[in-house]
Amino acid sequence: MQTLTEFLTRNDLDLALTQSVSDILAAAIELNGKASIAVSGGSTPKGFFNALSQRDIDWDKVTVTLADERWVDNDSAASNTRLVHENLLQNKAASATFFHLKQGDAFSEEALHKLNVATVDTGILPFDVLILGMGEDGHTASLFPCSEQISEGLAVDNKDALLKVIPTTAPHERISFTFSALSQSKNTFLHLCGDNKKVVLEQALENTDIFEMPIRAFLCHPTLKTQIFWAP
Ligand SMILES: O=C(O)[C@H](O)[C@@H](O)[C@H](O)[C@H](O)COP(=O)(O)O
């Protein structure tokens, strides 16, 4: 299930998404005393991050994390951790807690296990807000159709929250939240910009093969409601 809202400009989209997300986070803090949000990296969300960072909510009660991360140094231009620190964890949002996915240097099974344990111990799931992007191959987070890990990544009964992904059509080893973890989110937004992404979205909505386009696991799910925000 999904809804599609089309905006005239990216700025209009960023402001609307910021308002929706701020309202949800504030309500979650009011209700539970805390809130969590998982965001995606890439080139799309920068304006949204900057707008959200200025919103006056109790950021010290908010945990921010990434839906996925490239296994690169945190000062790399490819780092989503760097993107979030430079654009979202600024201004009023600087007091938020960041749940790091990239730990240390080598990507070890032990590091992955420790992170999976931490997702349970910190109570970070289910996310109050999940912001997804989408690649032109229909991937979301780092659930890549080309990867050998896609079946594990999309398995609804996967007990792990995080997995290692090695895409063949994109650079870097990745760590990604699994569909089983992401699909628990209380509010899911798909943030898309540009005419190319609109064409890819239309392709995704035409079919139900989630292994061909993993974003379909969210869009075609019978009970998950994904709010799609698109601007040219
Ligand atoms: O680590 C990443 O790259 C993201 O999590 C990924 O899922 C991204 O959202 C899409 O690839 C869209 O990226 P763009 O916004 O750059 O098109």
The ligand as a Gaussian input file, in Angstrom:
#p B3LYP/6-31G(d) Opt

LIG

0 1
 O       23.457000       4.568000       0.853000
 C       22.692000       4.938000      -0.032000
 O       23.056000       5.313000      -1.152000
 C       21.210000       5.030000       0.230000
 O       20.783000       4.593000       1.388000
 C       20.487000       4.510000      -0.974000
 O       19.478000       3.589000      -0.717000
 C       19.917000       5.753000      -1.635000
 O       18.780000       6.193000      -0.893000
 C       19.539000       5.484000      -3.052000
 O       20.658000       4.917000      -3.713000
 C       19.143000       6.800000      -3.755000
 O       20.282000       7.602000      -3.783000
 P       20.200000       9.084000      -4.430000
 O       19.443000       9.922000      -3.460000
 O       21.652000       9.506000      -4.540000
 O       19.525000       8.951000      -5.764000

